[in-house]
């Protein structure tokens, strides 16, 4: 058990290092000089060289990489080229909004997907089952930004039922602030859930159909247990674990979808910060944002692996 946990931890550290390295070198391939965007107006070659020296861009790229890793190990994500504030402060101001969006989508997908998958399996071949299968296959092919833009145009722009941008109305207090928050969150949240829900419900439905055919389920029914108890207490307990593991492993897709959705809805999360930083060629902010997202996804997958080991005896052996 400890050996399994140690191997997964080492794999997580290696994955984070690869993500950091790839991000660092890819950003250096951008065909522009970030110092040209730091100041307004004309800038002499001497001024430009001084700025490059100040930000360490005049050093060889491998030396920049070693220096960056050294700072990263110490928890220093650098200073924004454009805003001249620590990158960590910028991310801390945006990360809660992204976690709220992605976390809400994760929880809502579970709350809706579990009953859908169960009822589809119990009524195999029925209307609910056919609907879940069609929805699962269809939503798996959807592109999150396309769904977000469609919802934004229809329900935000044309009908005007929901706000188009931001996360909360300014100058709101108390219950009005919570209502405004939910109002702004609705469309981005629905965009993510619409894409994630179908595959999850379909996976759970498939697991439930398999479990309901097991001998111990037949034995439970022969003992006179009610259908409700057999399905929700015995079958679901064994069918839901692989589906939960799938959701944990797909958290990277959920985080990536949240980043894209934030850009469409001008939602003030990490995704919107990345979009703004790309326009400004703000290397430190981009690097810091990608590092935080990579660490979040890798840690989520690590926790998923460890939970599967604890809950599944076959993995422990």
C-alpha positions in Angstrom: 0.0 0.0 0.0 2.8 2.5 0.9 4.7 1.4 -2.2 1.7 2.1 -4.4 1.2 5.5 -2.8 4.8 6.4 -3.1 4.9 5.5 -6.8 1.8 7.6 -7.5 3.4 10.5 -5.6 6.6 10.3 -7.6 4.5 10.2 -10.8 2.6 13.3 -9.7 5.9 15.2 -9.1 7.3 14.1 -12.5 4.1 15.2 -14.2 4.2 18.6 -12.6 7.8 19.1 -13.6 7.0 18.2 -17.2 4.1 20.6 -17.2 6.3 23.4 -15.8 9.1 22.7 -18.3 6.8 22.5 -21.4 5.0 25.7 -20.4 8.3 27.6 -19.8 9.8 26.8 -23.2 6.5 27.2 -25.2 6.0 30.7 -23.9 9.6 31.6 -25.0 8.6 30.6 -28.6 6.0 33.3 -28.8 7.0 35.6 -31.7 7.1 38.9 -29.8 9.1 40.7 -27.2 7.1 41.3 -23.9 9.2 44.4 -23.1 7.6 46.2 -26.0 4.3 46.0 -24.1 5.5 47.0 -20.7 5.7 50.8 -21.3 3.6 53.1 -23.5 5.0 55.2 -26.3 8.4 55.0 -28.0 11.2 53.1 -26.3 14.9 53.4 -27.2 17.0 50.3 -27.6 18.8 51.2 -24.4 15.5 51.3 -22.5 14.4 48.0 -24.0 17.7 46.3 -23.1 17.4 47.7 -19.5 14.0 46.2 -19.2 15.1 42.9 -20.6 18.0 42.9 -18.0 15.6 43.8 -15.2 13.3 40.8 -16.0 16.1 38.4 -16.8 15.2 38.1 -20.4 18.8 38.9 -21.6 20.2 35.7 -20.1 20.4 32.4 -22.1 17.2 30.5 -22.1 18.6 27.5 -20.1 19.9 29.9 -17.4 16.4 31.5 -17.3 14.9 28.1 -16.9 17.3 27.1 -14.0 16.6 30.4 -12.2 12.9 30.0 -12.7 12.9 26.5 -11.2 14.9 27.8 -8.2 12.3 30.5 -7.6 9.4 28.1 -8.1 10.8 25.7 -5.5 10.8 28.6 -3.0 7.2 29.4 -3.8 8.1 32.5 -5.8 6.0 32.8 -9.0 7.6 36.1 -10.0 6.2 39.5 -10.7 3.7 40.5 -13.4 5.4 42.4 -16.3 2.3 44.4 -16.9 0.8 45.0 -13.5 4.1 45.0 -11.5 2.5 43.0 -8.6 3.4 39.5 -7.4 1.8 36.8 -9.6 0.8 34.9 -6.5 -1.4 37.8 -5.4 -3.1 37.9 -8.8 -3.8 34.2 -8.8 -5.1 34.2 -5.2 -7.6 36.9 -6.3 -8.9 34.9 -9.2 -8.5 31.2 -8.2 -11.5 31.2 -5.8 -13.8 32.1 -8.7 -12.5 29.2 -10.8 -12.7 26.8 -7.9 -16.3 27.9 -7.3 -17.3 27.3 -10.9 -15.5 24.0 -11.4 -16.5 22.7 -7.9 -20.1 23.6 -8.4 -20.1 21.8 -11.8 -18.5 18.7 -10.2 -21.1 18.5 -7.4 -24.1 19.2 -9.6 -22.9 16.6 -12.1 -22.8 14.0 -9.3 -26.2 15.1 -7.9 -28.0 14.8 -11.2 -25.9 12.1 -12.9 -26.3 9.5 -10.2 -30.1 9.4 -10.3 -30.1 9.5 -14.1 -27.7 6.6 -14.4 -29.6 4.5 -11.8 -33.0 5.1 -13.3 -31.7 4.4 -16.8 -30.2 1.1 -15.7 -33.3 0.0 -13.7 -35.6 0.8 -16.6 -33.3 -0.7 -19.2 -34.7 -0.2 -22.7 -37.2 2.3 -21.5 -37.6 6.0 -22.4 -35.2 7.2 -19.6 -32.6 4.7 -20.7 -32.7 5.7 -24.3 -32.6 9.3 -23.4 -29.5 8.9 -21.2 -27.7 6.9 -23.9 -28.5 9.5 -26.6 -27.6 12.4 -24.2 -24.4 10.7 -23.2 -23.2 10.1 -26.7 -24.2 13.6 -27.9 -22.8 15.6 -25.0 -19.5 13.8 -25.3 -19.1 15.3 -28.7 -19.9 18.9 -27.6 -17.2 21.6 -27.5 -17.5 23.7 -24.3 -16.8 27.1 -25.9 -19.4 26.5 -28.6 -22.0 25.5 -25.9 -21.1 28.6 -23.9 -21.4 31.0 -26.8 -24.8 29.5 -27.8 -26.1 29.9 -24.2 -24.7 33.4 -24.0 -26.3 34.5 -27.3 -29.7 32.9 -26.6 -30.3 33.4 -22.9 -27.9 36.3 -22.2 -28.1 38.5 -25.3 -31.4 37.7 -27.0 -33.7 36.8 -24.1 -31.8 38.8 -21.5 -32.6 36.3 -18.7 -29.0 36.1 -17.4 -26.1 38.6 -17.2 -23.4 38.4 -19.9 -20.3 39.1 -17.9 -18.7 39.4 -14.5 -19.4 37.2 -11.4 -21.5 39.6 -9.2 -23.2 42.9 -9.5 -21.3 45.8 -7.9 -22.5 47.4 -4.7 -24.6 44.4 -3.6 -24.8 43.3 0.0 -26.3 40.4 2.0 -28.7 38.1 0.4 -28.8 40.3 -2.8 -25.1 39.5 -3.2 -25.7 35.8 -3.1 -28.6 36.0 -5.5 -26.5 38.0 -7.9 -23.7 35.5 -7.6 -26.0 32.6 -8.5 -27.5 34.6 -11.3 -24.1 35.3 -12.9 -22.9 31.7 -12.2 -25.9 30.0 -13.9 -24.9 30.1 -17.6 -21.2 29.2 -17.1 -22.2 26.4 -14.7 -24.8 25.0 -17.1 -22.3 25.1 -19.9 -19.9 22.8 -18.0 -22.6 20.5 -16.6 -24.2 20.0 -20.0 -21.0 18.7 -21.4 -19.9 16.6 -18.3 -23.3 15.1 -17.3 -24.0 12.9 -20.3 -20.8 10.8 -20.3 -20.9 10.5 -16.5 -24.6 9.3 -16.4 -23.9 6.9 -19.3 -20.9 5.4 -17.5 -22.9 4.9 -14.3 -25.7 3.4 -16.2 -23.4 0.9 -17.9 -21.9 0.0 -14.5 -25.3 -0.4 -12.9 -26.5 -2.7 -15.7 -23.5 -5.0 -15.2 -23.8 -5.0 -11.4 -27.6 -5.7 -11.5 -26.8 -8.9 -13.3 -24.4 -10.2 -10.6 -25.2 -13.2 -8.5 -25.1 -11.4 -5.2 -27.9 -9.0 -6.4 -30.0 -12.1 -7.4 -29.3 -13.5 -3.9 -30.3 -10.2 -2.3 -33.6 -10.2 -4.1 -34.3 -13.9 -3.2 -33.9 -12.9 0.5 -37.0 -10.6 0.1 -35.2 -7.3 0.0 -37.1 -4.5 -1.6 -36.2 -3.2 -5.1 -35.3 0.1 -3.6 -32.9 -1.4 -1.1 -31.3 -3.7 -3.6 -30.7 -0.9 -6.1 -29.6 2.0 -3.8 -27.9 0.1 -1.0 -26.2 -2.9 -2.8 -25.9 -2.3 -6.5 -25.1 1.4 -6.4 -22.4 1.0 -3.8 -20.4 -1.1 -6.3 -21.4 0.6 -9.5 -20.7 4.2 -8.4 -17.0 3.7 -7.5 -15.7 3.4 -11.1 -17.9 6.4 -12.1 -16.5 8.5 -9.3 -13.0 7.5 -10.3 -13.8 8.6 -13.8 -15.0 12.0 -12.6 -11.8 12.4 -10.6 -9.6 11.5 -13.6 -11.6 13.9 -15.8 -11.2 16.8 -13.5 -8.5 18.1 -15.8 -11.1 18.4 -18.6 -13.4 20.1 -16.1 -10.8 22.6 -15.1 -9.9 23.2 -18.8 -13.5 23.7 -19.6 -13.9 26.2 -16.8 -11.0 28.2 -18.1 -12.5 28.3 -21.6 -16.0 29.1 -20.2 -14.6 32.0 -18.1 -13.2 33.6 -21.3 -16.5 33.4 -23.1 -18.5 34.9 -20.2 -15.8 37.3 -19.0 -15.9 35.5 -15.7 -13.1 36.8 -13.4 -11.3 33.5 -12.8 -7.9 32.1 -13.7 -9.1 31.5 -17.3 -9.9 35.1 -17.9 -6.6 36.1 -16.4 -4.8 33.7 -18.8 -6.7 35.3 -21.7 -5.6 38.8 -20.6 -2.0 37.7 -20.0 -1.7 36.2 -23.5 -2.7 39.5 -25.0 -0.1 41.2 -22.9 2.7 38.5 -23.2 2.9 38.5 -19.5 5.2 35.5 -19.0 5.2 35.3 -15.2 1.4 35.4 -15.0 1.0 32.8 -17.7 3.6 30.5 -16.1 2.1 30.9 -12.7 -1.5 30.2 -13.9 -0.5 27.1 -15.8 1.6 25.8 -12.8 -1.4 26.3 -10.4 -3.8 24.6 -12.8 -1.4 21.7 -13.4 -0.8 21.2 -9.7 -4.6 21.3 -9.0 -5.3 18.7 -11.7 -2.4 16.4 -10.7 -3.3 16.5 -7.0 -6.9 15.7 -7.8 -5.8 12.7 -9.9 -3.4 11.6 -7.1 -6.2 11.8 -4.5 -8.5 9.8 -6.9 -5.8 7.1 -7.2 -5.3 6.9 -3.4 -9.1 6.8 -2.8 -9.5 4.0 -5.3 -6.8 2.1 -3.5 -8.6 2.6 -0.1 -12.1 1.8 -1.4 -11.2 -1.1 -3.8 -9.6 -4.1 -2.2 -8.4 -5.5 -5.5 -6.1 -2.5 -6.0 -4.7 -2.9 -2.5 -3.7 -6.6 -3.2 
